[in-house]
Amino acid sequence: MGRKIDRLSLTIVVCSLMGIVLGATASQAEMNQCLAEPNPSNECLTQNPVQKRLEGMGIGLFAGAGAAIGATWQMGNSSKS
């Protein structure tokens, strides 16, 4: 039982970390695309890049953790059948 819990925790942590990295990358790409436009909007010019990146990382964290929990839940249900 202890090994199963360790594996579950490891899966959640790894997926959450991947979500953080992908979320930060996606928000950075969005900022770069916004600034590369010929006429960037006022919102684009006044946004705080650190805050925008942290928002992307937070969303990625929850998305990664949710995906890991869903995947392990699905594997647990399929192994019982």
FENRA-V395043 format. One record per pair of residues at least 12 apart in sequence whose ideal C-beta (glycine too) atoms are under 7 Angstrom apart, sorted by the first residue. I is the first residue (numbers start at 1). J is the second residue. Records with the same first field share a line. If there is no record, write none. Layout:
BEGIN
I=J / J
END
This chain:
BEGIN
8=72
11=68 / 72
12=65 / 68 / 69
15=64 / 65 / 67 / 68
16=61 / 64 / 65 / 68
18=64
19=60 / 61 / 63 / 64
20=57 / 60 / 61 / 64
22=60
23=56 / 57 / 59 / 60
24=53 / 56 / 57 / 60
26=56
27=52 / 53 / 55 / 56
28=53
31=49 / 52
END
